[in-house]
Amino acid sequence: EFYGLTPANIVCGAGSDELLHMLCLAFLAPGSEAISGEPPFMQYVFGPQLMGAKPVLTPMPRLNQDVDLMLAAVTDKTRLVFIANPHNPCGTMVKKQDMDRLLDNLPDHVLVVLDEAYYEYVDSSDYPDGVEYLKQGRNVVVTRTFSKAYGLAGQRIGYAMADPELIGYLWQVKEPFSVTRQSQVAALAALGDQGHVAKGRKLNREGIELFCNCFDELGLFYGESYANLVLVDTKRDCKLVYNELLKRGVIVRSGEPFGLSTYIRVSTGLPEQNQRFVDTFREVFALVPPLED
């Protein structure tokens, strides 16, 4: 009812992670390929590897997923293209005109996975809503979650939306008891409280602006974020920055696992938490020496 779809269009899972895993189980096999941007959300790498498939990572100029580079990477072995929109860990967004170009030019044997875990945070007329592509009959699967804007990460519930035939394939590989009754009740209650989502979106945008103003003043490059996080180049060893922040009671994400040795990723919180990060980051930024270019 919320999306104007039928139950046959939807399958739930233990967060987006299980759904992405199910997509790999259903559509990948040894020798096949799955494309995503680099740095990737790591499930786009682990899932294909588990199936003996090859993760194909395409460059992300200025932290943006480049659909033309993805199209150039497509072969007759390609089965999945993962688009995180907004992207994790970069926070950036593929705009509608670019997504249209991707979908218009992909061959029929390639399924596009639109991972929209941060969908509720987006406030842009350029955002391509995956559900609209689904209703147009495009070859897409849209995944969303209650773990982010709805605040139910501990309940582990997400959902995939697609053509009923594709959803049927996902049911064939789904664990039978991954979604609890409690999480279903919580999810439906959360879906009915869009006022909470709107309040969270406003608080998040204020936090993102506070972070970006700080980074601008310090002359730092960061991804233009449409999510609840910012990936910023500190120009310093990210491990040192991370540890100095941690010593002061502020936890961020080091860019090291993504191969980004000078980046950190910071998520928004309550206004007082956001301000604490900014104040502490300024202190650490002055303390940790910059790396040579």
C-alpha positions as a printed Julia matrix, in Angstrom:
293×3 Matrix{Float64}:
  0.0     0.0     0.0
  2.82    2.42    0.87
  4.44    2.03   -2.57
  1.43    1.09   -4.66
  2.85   -2.41   -5.28
  1.62   -5.93   -4.61
  2.98   -8.42   -2.05
  4.4   -10.37   -5.01
  6.73   -7.42   -5.68
  8.39   -7.58   -2.25
 10.55   -9.88   -0.18
 11.92   -9.01    3.26
 15.27   -9.98    4.74
 17.51   -9.45    7.75
 18.59   -6.0     6.6
 19.89   -5.08    3.15
 22.94   -7.3     3.7
 20.9   -10.51    3.54
 19.04   -9.28    0.46
 22.3    -8.46   -1.36
 23.58  -11.91   -0.38
 20.38  -13.47   -1.76
 20.83  -11.62   -5.07
 24.31  -13.09   -5.41
 23.05  -16.58   -4.57
 20.25  -16.31   -7.13
 22.0   -14.67  -10.07
 25.76  -15.33   -9.87
 27.76  -18.45  -10.64
 31.45  -19.32  -11.14
 32.83  -17.31  -14.04
 30.15  -14.6   -13.98
 30.83  -10.96  -13.06
 29.29   -8.24  -10.88
 30.15   -4.56  -11.36
 30.33   -1.85   -8.7
 32.22    1.36   -8.05
 35.48    1.54   -6.1
 35.51    1.98   -3.15
 32.62   -0.49   -2.92
 30.22   -1.37   -0.15
 32.01   -4.58    0.77
 28.98   -6.84    0.35
 29.31   -6.14   -3.41
 32.7    -7.88   -3.22
 32.08  -10.62   -0.65
 28.84  -11.85   -2.23
 30.26  -12.46   -5.72
 33.44  -14.0    -4.29
 31.33  -16.46   -2.29
 29.7   -17.61   -5.53
 32.99  -17.9    -7.43
 32.09  -14.83   -9.48
 34.4   -11.91  -10.21
 33.8    -8.5    -8.6
 34.61   -5.86  -11.23
 35.38   -2.49   -9.62
 35.25    0.68  -11.7
 36.9     3.98  -10.7
 34.86    6.69   -8.98
 36.19   10.1   -10.08
 35.86   12.57   -7.18
 34.02    9.86   -5.23
 31.16    9.64   -7.78
 29.96    6.42   -9.41
 30.57    6.8   -13.16
 27.9     5.01  -15.19
 29.9     5.33  -18.43
 32.84    3.49  -16.86
 30.4     0.85  -15.63
 28.9     0.46  -19.1
 32.39    0.09  -20.56
 33.09   -2.73  -18.07
 30.07   -4.83  -19.12
 30.83   -8.15  -20.83
 28.81  -11.2   -21.76
 29.71  -12.52  -18.28
 28.2    -9.58  -16.42
 25.09  -10.49  -14.45
 24.73   -7.76  -11.79
 25.53   -4.06  -11.55
 25.4    -2.71   -8.01
 24.54    0.98   -7.63
 24.54    2.29   -4.06
 22.41    5.42   -4.28
 23.34    7.32   -2.18
 26.72    5.65   -1.98
 28.31    4.1     1.07
 31.0     5.08    2.09
 31.1     8.2    -0.1
 27.6     9.64    0.39
 27.42   10.76   -3.25
 24.5    10.24   -5.63
 23.97    9.02   -9.2
 21.63   11.57  -10.77
 18.54   10.67  -12.77
 19.93   11.54  -16.21
 22.95    9.32  -15.56
 20.84    6.46  -14.22
 18.58    6.71  -17.27
 21.63    6.44  -19.52
 22.84    3.37  -17.66
 19.5     1.57  -17.88
 18.98    2.56  -21.52
 22.31    1.07  -22.59
 22.65   -2.12  -20.55
 22.03   -5.45  -22.31
 19.09   -7.56  -21.2
 21.24  -10.16  -19.42
 22.36   -7.59  -16.8
 20.26   -6.91  -13.69
 20.73   -3.56  -11.91
 20.62   -3.64   -8.12
 19.64   -0.21   -6.8
 20.78   -0.28   -3.18
 18.81    2.6    -1.67
 19.6     2.12    2.02
 19.95    5.9     2.47
 16.99    6.81    0.26
 15.05    8.6     3.0
 17.84   11.13    3.56
 17.85   12.4    -0.02
 16.39   15.84   -0.67
 17.09   16.45   -4.35
 14.93   16.7    -7.46
 17.74   14.96   -9.4
 17.37   11.73   -7.42
 16.2     8.71   -9.49
 13.61    6.83   -7.44
 14.15    3.11   -8.02
 10.47    2.28   -7.46
  9.55    4.42  -10.47
 11.96    2.38  -12.62
 10.34   -0.79  -11.3
  6.88    0.48  -12.25
  8.21    1.31  -15.74
  9.17   -2.34  -16.19
 12.92   -1.73  -16.05
 15.27   -4.6   -15.23
 15.98   -3.52  -11.64
 15.83   -4.75   -8.08
 15.47   -2.04   -5.43
 16.67   -2.7    -1.89
 15.77   -0.5     1.08
 16.06   -0.88    4.83
 14.69    0.14    8.2
 18.23    0.29    9.61
 19.02    3.92    8.73
 16.41    6.69    8.79
 13.88    4.53   10.64
 16.36    3.69   13.4
 15.71   -0.07   13.52
 19.21   -1.41   12.76
 19.07   -3.82   15.72
 15.81   -5.33   14.46
 17.49   -6.42   11.18
 14.79   -5.86    8.6
 15.09   -4.66    5.02
 13.21   -5.35    1.82
 13.72   -5.83   -1.9
 11.25   -4.73   -4.57
 11.2    -6.13   -8.1
  9.15   -7.85  -10.77
  7.35  -10.87   -9.24
  9.4   -13.3   -11.35
 12.66  -11.9    -9.93
 11.25  -11.89   -6.41
 10.37  -15.55   -6.93
 14.02  -16.38   -7.57
 14.98  -14.63   -4.33
 12.43  -16.68   -2.38
 14.16  -19.82   -3.66
 17.43  -18.9    -1.93
 16.04  -17.15    1.16
 16.57  -18.58    4.63
 13.1   -19.45    5.96
 13.2   -17.7     9.35
 15.46  -14.68    8.93
 12.85  -12.01    9.69
 11.26  -12.12   13.14
  7.65  -11.29   13.96
  8.88   -8.57   16.31
 10.88   -6.9    13.54
  7.86   -7.01   11.2
  5.66   -5.27   13.78
  8.36   -2.66   14.43
  8.86   -2.05   10.71
  5.17   -1.49   10.01
  4.91    0.89   12.97
  7.97    2.81   11.75
  6.61    2.99    8.2
  3.51    4.66    9.62
  5.52    7.38   11.37
  6.72    9.53    8.5
  6.89   12.51   10.87
  9.87   10.83   12.53
 11.56   10.39    9.16
 11.0    14.05    8.27
 12.43   15.18   11.61
 15.45   12.93   11.14
 15.99   14.22    7.6
 16.04   17.83    8.87
 18.44   17.04   11.72
 20.66   15.12    9.34
 20.86   17.94    6.8
 21.82   20.38    9.56
 24.55   18.0    10.71
 25.9    17.52    7.17
 26.04   21.3     6.69
 27.92   21.72    9.99
 30.49   19.09    8.96
 30.95   20.5     5.45
 31.34   24.07    6.71
 34.11   22.84    9.01
 35.84   20.95    6.2
 35.53   23.95    3.87
 37.18   26.2     6.45
 40.05   23.72    6.72
 40.4    23.44    2.94
 39.56   19.71    2.79
 38.0    17.73   -0.07
 34.91   15.65    0.71
 32.18   13.85   -1.19
 28.96   15.8    -1.74
 26.74   13.81    0.61
 23.08   12.92    0.13
 23.19   10.37    2.96
 23.83   10.7     6.72
 27.62   10.55    6.39
 30.53   12.45    4.9
 33.76   10.98    3.53
 36.53   13.55    3.9
 40.2    13.64    2.9
 42.04   14.76    6.03
 45.42   14.95    4.19
 46.74   13.01    7.16
 47.27    9.35    8.04
 43.68    8.24    8.64
 44.78    5.72   11.3
 46.37    8.51   13.35
 43.33   10.76   12.95
 41.0     7.9    13.86
 42.98    6.98   16.97
 43.32   10.57   18.19
 39.58   11.06   17.8
 38.96    7.77   19.6
 41.14    8.86   22.53
 38.84   11.84   22.89
 35.67    9.75   22.84
 34.68   10.34   19.2
 34.27    7.28   16.95
 34.43    7.62   13.17
 35.27    5.17   10.38
 38.81    4.96    9.06
 39.19    4.98    5.28
 41.86    2.27    5.45
 39.5    -0.7     4.74
 38.42    1.09    1.56
 41.99    1.75    0.43
 41.63    5.46    1.27
 44.63    6.06    3.48
 43.93    9.71    4.29
 40.12    9.63    4.53
 37.69    9.24    7.4
 33.92    8.76    7.25
 31.78   10.49    9.86
 28.05   10.01   10.41
 25.66   12.59   11.77
 24.08   12.35   15.21
 22.25   14.71   17.53
 23.23   18.41   17.32
 25.42   18.25   20.43
 27.19   15.15   19.1
 27.79   16.8    15.73
 29.26   19.86   17.43
 31.46   17.67   19.6
 32.85   15.98   16.5
 33.6    19.32   14.8
 35.35   20.73   17.88
 37.34   17.55   18.43
 38.24   17.17   14.76
 39.65   20.7    14.67
 41.82   19.83   17.66
 43.06   16.59   16.11
 43.56   18.21   12.7
 45.96   20.71   14.28
 47.73   17.94   16.22
 48.35   15.31   13.5
 50.92   16.41   10.88
 49.88   16.4     7.23
 51.36   13.9     4.81
 53.62   15.0     1.99
 51.86   15.29   -1.38
